[in-house]
Each structure stands twice: as C-alpha cells, then as structure tokens.
Amino acid sequence: MLLLVSIVILIFSIILHEVAHGYVADWLGDPTARYSGRLTLNPLPHIDPFGSIILPGLVILTHSPFLIGWAKPVPYNPYNLKNRRWGEALVAGAGPFTNIVLALLFGQLVHFAGALNLSPDALSLSATAVYANLLLAVYNLIPIPPLDGSKVLKALLPYEGRMAFSRFEQGAYALGAAGLIIVSLFIIYLLWPVISGLLETLFVFVTSF
C-alpha cells in the first residue's frame, strides 16, 4: 500500500509541475495548454505510460537510490508569450518552483510530525514527498536541454550567448524523447554523487525549520 501511495505522490508531483508550466504560459498570453485541456489535475491527459507509471514503479520496486519520471510535456507556443526572452524562463521555472513549494509544505509535516501525531506511515510518505519534489526541482533546473534549467540559463545569457545556446538546444530537441532519456542517464551516472549530496543537504534544511 505504501509503495502504491509513493508512486501516486510522485505522479501527482510531476503532474503539478507540468500544470504549473501551462498556467504561467496562459498568464503570459499563450493559451495553448488551456486549449489542449492540460490545465487540469485529472492525471489522464498528462500521463505518459512509460515515464509516469512504468519507470517510477520500476525505480521504487528496485529500491533505486534515485527517483525519476516524467509526464507528457505541456504544450506552449513561445511566440505567443508577452516577453519572448523572460517569458520562456518564467514558464520553465514554474515547474521546479511548484516542486519546491510542495517540498516545503510536506517538509512542515515532517518537522511537526510529533506535534501532529503523524503515524510512521504518514511520516514516511511525507518524507518521500519532500525528497521526490526536491529531486524533481533540482533535476529540472540543471541547465542542459531539454530540461527547464536550460530555458532559465538562456534568458540570462547575453544576445550572442543566447543565439549559440539556441543552436545547441535545437540539436538536443531533434533527438526527441530519446534525447530526454540520454540526458537523464548522463545526469544520473555522472552527476548523481553531486546531486545526491545536494538533495541530502536540502532535505535536512527543508524538514528542520
């Protein structure tokens, strides 16, 4: 039962991440996500069978040290955004920001578990939610296309840098879903020791204040 609830927590954390992208895009003038029926917490329009169910399930069942998964990306048209440079960065940053907020909220449940008389199972699930959302935020903020951090980095670069980064970005997007998997494997196997240490530090910080 705890395993099933853990998977549900991860799936909804991913879905809220994607819905946040769509809401900010809509706020900035692009209604693509709204017209596509993606501004909803109903999981069905968002679920990617492999990235949202099969992969997270396998990761949890095998007691992997990392959690990974994704939903169908929320569509948006950057040409509709009110501010082309910062608009994309705001849309991209909305997803990780949402995961940070969720981590902070569940972190309070962990911190006040004794005062709230949380059961061991509820405490374990709250801790899982904190860790999963911190991982989603940190992972997606890595500035490598097609991750959200690449959009934030591009907005911060001077014009020449943005143009060069855009060409690099187009090459990554040409790989499609395979590109995301390749980037994920690259990050997991090469950067995991660094990411793991950062997550441990953030987990302690989020659950101790």
matplotlib code that plots the C-alpha trace (Angstrom):
import matplotlib.pyplot as plt

x = [0.0, 2.8, 4.5, 1.3, 0.9, 4.5, 4.0, 0.9, 2.7, 5.5, 3.0, 1.0, 4.2, 5.1, 1.7, 1.6, 5.0, 3.6, 0.3, 2.3, 4.1, 0.7, -0.8, 2.2, 2.2, -1.5, -0.9, 1.8, -0.5, -0.3, -3.5, -2.1, -2.1, -5.7, -7.0, -5.3, -7.1, -3.9, -4.8, -6.3, -5.3, -7.0, -4.0, -5.3, -4.3, -0.9, 0.2, 3.0, 2.6, 6.3, 7.6, 4.7, 3.9, 6.3, 9.6, 8.7, 7.2, 10.4, 12.6, 10.7, 10.3, 14.1, 14.9, 16.9, 18.7, 17.1, 13.6, 12.9, 9.8, 8.0, 4.6, 3.7, 5.2, 2.5, 2.5, 3.1, 3.9, 6.8, 5.8, 2.6, 4.3, 4.3, 8.0, 10.0, 13.2, 12.0, 8.6, 10.2, 12.3, 9.2, 7.3, 10.2, 10.9, 7.2, 7.6, 10.6, 9.2, 6.0, 8.0, 10.0, 6.7, 5.4, 8.7, 8.4, 4.8, 5.5, 8.6, 6.5, 4.6, 7.9, 9.1, 6.0, 5.3, 5.4, 3.1, 0.7, 0.8, 1.6, 1.7, 5.0, 3.4, 2.3, 5.7, 7.4, 5.1, 5.6, 9.4, 9.1, 7.1, 9.8, 12.6, 10.7, 9.8, 13.3, 14.7, 12.3, 13.2, 17.0, 17.0, 14.9, 16.9, 20.1, 20.8, 21.0, 18.4, 15.6, 15.4, 13.8, 17.1, 18.3, 15.5, 16.4, 20.1, 19.4, 17.4, 20.3, 22.9, 23.8, 22.5, 25.4, 25.3, 21.6, 22.0, 24.7, 22.8, 19.7, 21.6, 22.8, 19.2, 17.8, 20.2, 19.0, 15.4, 16.0, 16.6, 13.0, 12.1, 15.4, 17.2, 15.5, 16.4, 20.0, 20.2, 18.7, 21.2, 24.0, 22.9, 22.2, 25.5, 27.9, 26.3, 24.4, 27.0, 26.8, 23.0, 22.6, 24.7, 22.8, 19.5, 20.5, 21.5, 18.3, 16.2, 17.7, 17.1, 13.5, 12.5, 14.2, 12.7]
y = [0.0, 2.4, 1.6, 2.5, 5.7, 6.6, 6.2, 8.3, 11.1, 11.0, 11.0, 14.0, 15.9, 15.5, 16.5, 19.6, 20.5, 20.3, 22.1, 25.0, 25.4, 25.7, 28.1, 30.5, 30.3, 31.1, 34.0, 35.3, 35.2, 31.7, 29.7, 26.5, 24.4, 25.6, 24.8, 21.4, 20.5, 20.4, 22.9, 20.1, 17.9, 15.0, 12.7, 11.1, 13.9, 14.2, 10.6, 9.2, 5.4, 4.8, 7.9, 8.4, 4.8, 2.1, 3.8, 5.3, 1.9, 0.0, 2.6, 2.2, -1.6, -2.0, 0.4, 2.6, 5.5, 7.9, 8.6, 9.6, 10.0, 12.5, 13.4, 14.4, 17.9, 20.6, 22.3, 26.0, 28.4, 30.7, 33.1, 33.9, 34.9, 38.6, 38.6, 36.3, 36.4, 36.2, 34.5, 31.2, 31.4, 32.1, 29.2, 26.8, 27.9, 27.5, 23.7, 23.5, 26.3, 24.3, 21.3, 23.5, 24.8, 21.2, 20.1, 23.0, 22.1, 18.4, 19.3, 21.0, 17.8, 16.0, 18.8, 18.8, 15.1, 14.7, 17.6, 16.4, 12.8, 11.5, 7.8, 6.2, 5.5, 9.2, 10.4, 8.1, 9.3, 12.9, 12.4, 10.6, 13.6, 16.0, 14.0, 13.4, 17.1, 18.2, 15.8, 17.0, 20.6, 20.1, 17.7, 20.0, 23.1, 21.5, 23.8, 21.1, 20.9, 19.8, 20.4, 23.6, 25.0, 25.4, 28.0, 29.9, 29.9, 31.0, 34.0, 35.1, 35.0, 38.0, 38.0, 36.2, 33.6, 33.1, 32.5, 30.0, 28.2, 28.2, 26.2, 23.7, 23.5, 22.8, 19.9, 18.4, 18.8, 17.0, 13.8, 13.9, 11.6, 9.7, 13.0, 13.2, 9.7, 10.3, 13.4, 11.6, 8.8, 11.3, 13.2, 10.1, 8.3, 11.2, 13.8, 11.6, 11.8, 15.6, 15.7, 13.1, 15.2, 18.4, 16.6, 15.4, 18.9, 20.4, 17.6, 18.4, 22.1, 21.8, 19.5, 21.3, 24.8]
z = [0.0, 0.9, -2.4, -4.3, -2.4, -3.0, -6.8, -6.7, -4.8, -7.5, -10.3, -8.9, -8.2, -11.8, -13.0, -10.8, -12.3, -15.8, -15.0, -13.5, -16.8, -18.6, -16.1, -16.4, -20.2, -20.2, -17.8, -20.2, -23.2, -24.6, -24.3, -26.0, -22.8, -21.9, -25.4, -25.2, -22.0, -20.0, -17.2, -15.1, -12.2, -13.9, -14.4, -17.6, -20.1, -18.5, -18.1, -20.2, -19.8, -19.6, -17.9, -15.4, -14.4, -15.6, -14.9, -11.5, -10.5, -11.5, -9.8, -6.5, -6.7, -7.2, -4.3, -6.6, -4.8, -7.2, -8.4, -12.0, -14.1, -16.4, -17.7, -21.2, -21.7, -21.5, -25.0, -25.3, -28.1, -27.1, -29.9, -28.1, -24.8, -23.9, -23.3, -25.5, -23.5, -20.0, -20.8, -21.6, -18.5, -16.3, -17.9, -17.5, -13.9, -12.8, -12.8, -10.4, -8.3, -7.8, -6.7, -4.2, -2.7, -2.4, -0.7, 1.8, 2.6, 3.1, 5.0, 7.6, 8.1, 8.7, 11.0, 13.1, 12.9, 16.7, 17.4, 14.7, 16.0, 12.5, 12.1, 11.0, 7.6, 7.2, 8.2, 5.7, 2.9, 3.8, 3.7, 0.4, -1.0, 0.2, -1.4, -4.7, -5.1, -4.3, -6.8, -9.5, -8.8, -8.7, -11.7, -13.9, -13.0, -14.4, -17.5, -20.1, -22.9, -22.8, -19.0, -17.6, -16.4, -20.0, -20.6, -17.4, -18.4, -21.9, -20.7, -18.5, -21.3, -23.5, -27.1, -28.7, -26.0, -26.4, -30.1, -29.6, -26.9, -29.1, -31.8, -29.2, -27.9, -31.3, -31.7, -28.4, -29.3, -32.6, -30.5, -29.2, -26.3, -26.8, -26.0, -22.7, -21.8, -22.8, -20.7, -17.8, -18.0, -18.3, -15.2, -13.2, -13.8, -14.0, -11.7, -9.2, -6.4, -6.5, -6.9, -4.0, -1.7, -2.5, -2.0, 1.4, 2.4, 1.1, 2.7, 6.1, 5.6, 4.4, 7.2, 10.1, 10.0]

ax = plt.figure().add_subplot(projection="3d")
ax.plot(x, y, z, "-o")
ax.set_aspect("equal")
plt.show()
